[in-house]
Amino acid sequence: MPAYVGRDIDGRVDDAVRAGGFVLLSGESTARKTRLAYESVRRVLPDRRLVAPVPRESVRAMVETVTDRRHCVVWLDQVRIAARGRARG
């Protein structure tokens, strides 16, 4: 993986991740939002388990997986694609 080049927004994203709850990054498809989120989680929550559902997996299955675990990060990359897949299923 190429070295990460920091951005002006890194601190704000780190603060949001540190605060917990739902953090949503939106922007153009080439804005490198996924890398920004990954680097923030790596910096701020390095000991947390990452749970990333497969797009075809139901949201219910993901919730059941994380309900039994504490201290995890639920990674929903490409939410629109996952939601579309869920609607078809």
C-alpha positions as CSV (number, residue, x, y, z in Angstrom):
1,M,0.0,0.0,0.0
2,P,1.4,3.4,-0.8
3,A,2.3,5.8,2.0
4,Y,-0.6,7.8,3.3
5,V,-0.5,11.5,2.5
6,G,-2.3,13.4,5.3
7,R,-5.1,15.9,4.7
8,D,-6.4,19.0,6.4
9,I,-9.5,17.1,7.4
10,D,-7.6,14.2,9.2
11,G,-8.0,15.8,12.7
12,R,-11.8,16.3,12.3
13,V,-12.2,12.7,11.1
14,D,-10.0,11.4,14.0
15,D,-12.1,13.4,16.5
16,A,-15.4,12.0,15.1
17,V,-14.0,8.4,15.2
18,R,-12.7,8.9,18.7
19,A,-16.1,10.2,19.9
20,G,-17.8,7.0,18.7
21,G,-21.1,6.6,17.1
22,F,-21.8,6.8,13.4
23,V,-19.3,8.5,11.2
24,L,-20.2,9.1,7.5
25,L,-17.7,10.3,4.9
26,S,-19.2,11.4,1.6
27,G,-17.7,12.9,-1.5
28,E,-16.6,12.3,-5.1
29,S,-15.8,8.7,-6.0
30,T,-12.1,9.5,-6.3
31,A,-11.8,11.5,-3.1
32,R,-10.0,8.6,-1.2
33,K,-12.6,8.5,1.5
34,T,-12.0,4.8,2.2
35,R,-8.3,5.4,2.7
36,L,-9.0,8.4,5.0
37,A,-11.4,6.3,7.1
38,Y,-9.0,3.4,7.3
39,E,-6.1,5.6,8.4
40,S,-8.2,7.3,11.0
41,V,-9.4,4.0,12.5
42,R,-5.8,2.7,12.4
43,R,-4.6,5.8,14.3
44,V,-7.4,6.3,16.8
45,L,-8.7,2.8,17.4
46,P,-5.8,0.4,16.6
47,D,-7.1,-2.3,19.1
48,R,-10.6,-2.5,17.8
49,R,-11.9,-5.4,15.7
50,L,-13.1,-4.4,12.2
51,V,-16.3,-5.9,11.0
52,A,-17.0,-5.4,7.3
53,P,-20.0,-7.2,5.9
54,V,-19.9,-8.7,2.4
55,P,-22.3,-6.6,0.2
56,R,-24.7,-9.6,-0.2
57,E,-24.7,-10.2,3.6
58,S,-27.9,-9.0,5.3
59,V,-27.7,-6.1,7.7
60,R,-29.4,-8.4,10.3
61,A,-26.5,-10.9,10.1
62,M,-24.0,-8.1,10.6
63,V,-25.9,-6.8,13.6
64,E,-26.0,-10.2,15.1
65,T,-22.2,-10.5,14.7
66,V,-21.4,-7.3,16.4
67,T,-24.0,-7.5,19.1
68,D,-22.0,-10.2,20.9
69,R,-18.7,-8.3,20.5
70,R,-17.6,-5.1,22.2
71,H,-15.1,-2.6,21.0
72,C,-15.5,-3.1,17.3
73,V,-15.7,-0.9,14.2
74,V,-18.5,-1.7,11.7
75,W,-17.1,-0.8,8.2
76,L,-19.8,0.0,5.7
77,D,-18.0,0.8,2.5
78,Q,-20.1,1.3,-0.6
79,V,-23.3,1.6,1.4
80,R,-25.4,2.3,-1.6
81,I,-24.3,-0.9,-3.3
82,A,-25.0,-3.0,-0.1
83,A,-28.4,-1.4,0.3
84,R,-29.3,-2.1,-3.4
85,G,-28.2,-5.7,-2.9
86,R,-30.3,-6.0,0.2
87,A,-33.4,-4.6,-1.5
88,R,-33.1,-7.1,-4.3
89,G,-32.5,-10.0,-1.9
